[in-house]
């Protein structure tokens, strides 16, 4: 029987750990709080890409991208030549609204009920009666 670690690519784990170290360095360099800000760092072909979901932080990172690139080159002995900052959309959280869409007053409810009594179409009558109950 194989172990769970046999199914995980070790090179993939190393690259994730490297990206985490680079991201932590950016957090330290920019004095950012990890709980308030999201920053991801990706390095490919001597190009540094810094991703964030906050446009204000993205602007700050754009002004500091040369400094960040130089600091990462010195600290991790990288040979990064270019850098860019990308702003990604934040995760959307759907709010569930449990309140009814609208509330009908007693007077409006009684008027709808009297209208429903005069209607012969059973589906329309049922719909109006259902509206009176909300």
DRENGUKOL-283155 format. One record per residue (C-alpha): x, y, z; residue number from 1. Coordinates in steps of 0.001 Angstrom, whole numbers. Layout:
# residues N
{{X, Y, Z}, NUM};
...
END
This chain:
# residues 134
{{0, 0, 0}, 1};
{{1383, 3404, -982}, 2};
{{1811, 6270, 1427}, 3};
{{70, 9584, 855}, 4};
{{3449, 11263, 332}, 5};
{{4073, 9009, -2687}, 6};
{{1285, 10742, -4600}, 7};
{{2631, 14282, -4065}, 8};
{{5225, 15652, -6447}, 9};
{{8267, 16722, -4397}, 10};
{{9264, 19359, -6950}, 11};
{{5807, 20880, -6653}, 12};
{{6184, 21064, -2866}, 13};
{{9598, 22734, -3192}, 14};
{{8249, 25365, -5582}, 15};
{{5360, 26154, -3221}, 16};
{{7782, 26509, -318}, 17};
{{9968, 28809, -2412}, 18};
{{7005, 31000, -3359}, 19};
{{5985, 31144, 309}, 20};
{{9468, 32316, 1286}, 21};
{{9405, 34993, -1398}, 22};
{{5937, 36155, -332}, 23};
{{7030, 36286, 3311}, 24};
{{10000, 38404, 2308}, 25};
{{7705, 40873, 532}, 26};
{{5485, 41026, 3617}, 27};
{{8544, 41784, 5771}, 28};
{{10026, 44297, 3331}, 29};
{{6779, 46249, 2945}, 30};
{{5817, 45879, 6657}, 31};
{{2476, 44299, 5757}, 32};
{{120, 42393, 8021}, 33};
{{-640, 38932, 6613}, 34};
{{-4128, 38923, 8092}, 35};
{{-5124, 42161, 6368}, 36};
{{-3367, 41884, 3003}, 37};
{{-2998, 39173, 383}, 38};
{{248, 39108, -1590}, 39};
{{1501, 36298, -3811}, 40};
{{4885, 36214, -5494}, 41};
{{5683, 34217, -8633}, 42};
{{9087, 33982, -10307}, 43};
{{9476, 32626, -13814}, 44};
{{12296, 33141, -16291}, 45};
{{13973, 35926, -14322}, 46};
{{10690, 37818, -14084}, 47};
{{9081, 38704, -10769}, 48};
{{5296, 38942, -10654}, 49};
{{3620, 40247, -7517}, 50};
{{-113, 39586, -7217}, 51};
{{-2532, 41247, -4828}, 52};
{{-6277, 41664, -4516}, 53};
{{-6121, 45185, -3097}, 54};
{{-5791, 48011, -5658}, 55};
{{-4335, 50430, -3081}, 56};
{{-1679, 47934, -2071}, 57};
{{-1080, 47212, -5772}, 58};
{{-251, 50889, -6342}, 59};
{{2195, 50877, -3422}, 60};
{{3805, 47702, -4721}, 61};
{{4170, 49237, -8194}, 62};
{{6113, 52147, -6760}, 63};
{{8304, 49763, -4744}, 64};
{{8698, 46954, -7296}, 65};
{{12321, 47865, -8134}, 66};
{{13236, 47908, -4433}, 67};
{{11471, 44589, -3869}, 68};
{{13182, 43043, -6876}, 69};
{{16628, 44216, -5684}, 70};
{{15998, 42975, -2131}, 71};
{{14915, 39529, -3353}, 72};
{{17951, 39354, -5657}, 73};
{{20280, 40052, -2727}, 74};
{{18516, 37820, -208}, 75};
{{17907, 34735, -2359}, 76};
{{20687, 35221, -4943}, 77};
{{18201, 35455, -7763}, 78};
{{18887, 37176, -11040}, 79};
{{15544, 38867, -11525}, 80};
{{15614, 41385, -14356}, 81};
{{12027, 42570, -14636}, 82};
{{9085, 42840, -12322}, 83};
{{5413, 43656, -12545}, 84};
{{2428, 43962, -10255}, 85};
{{-949, 42447, -11045}, 86};
{{-4209, 43144, -9292}, 87};
{{-6496, 40144, -9188}, 88};
{{-10184, 40284, -8280}, 89};
{{-10950, 39448, -4669}, 90};
{{-13010, 36447, -3762}, 91};
{{-16682, 37277, -3924}, 92};
{{-18710, 36284, -923}, 93};
{{-22354, 35812, -1693}, 94};
{{-24595, 37191, 1008}, 95};
{{-27636, 35105, 1729}, 96};
{{-30624, 37257, 2451}, 97};
{{-33268, 35401, 4437}, 98};
{{-35639, 38353, 4641}, 99};
{{-38695, 38386, 2384}, 100};
{{-38378, 40521, -728}, 101};
{{-41311, 42707, 217}, 102};
{{-43950, 42937, 2885}, 103};
{{-47586, 43556, 2000}, 104};
{{-49723, 45566, 4389}, 105};
{{-53005, 44201, 5756}, 106};
{{-55027, 46539, 3568}, 107};
{{-53164, 45558, 382}, 108};
{{-53499, 41901, 1339}, 109};
{{-57259, 42159, 1711}, 110};
{{-57538, 43995, -1639}, 111};
{{-55506, 41292, -3404}, 112};
{{-57638, 38617, -1790}, 113};
{{-60866, 40236, -3019}, 114};
{{-59348, 40523, -6520}, 115};
{{-58340, 36846, -6399}, 116};
{{-61937, 35860, -5519}, 117};
{{-63181, 37426, -8777}, 118};
{{-60575, 35702, -11004}, 119};
{{-61534, 32464, -12733}, 120};
{{-58002, 31335, -13755}, 121};
{{-56933, 28904, -10977}, 122};
{{-53161, 29480, -11380}, 123};
{{-53438, 33267, -11267}, 124};
{{-55844, 33019, -8351}, 125};
{{-53395, 30772, -6460}, 126};
{{-50534, 33194, -7147}, 127};
{{-52496, 36176, -5828}, 128};
{{-53556, 34255, -2745}, 129};
{{-49957, 33284, -2133}, 130};
{{-48980, 36977, -2318}, 131};
{{-51537, 37822, 323}, 132};
{{-49872, 35437, 2775}, 133};
{{-46476, 37191, 2666}, 134};
END
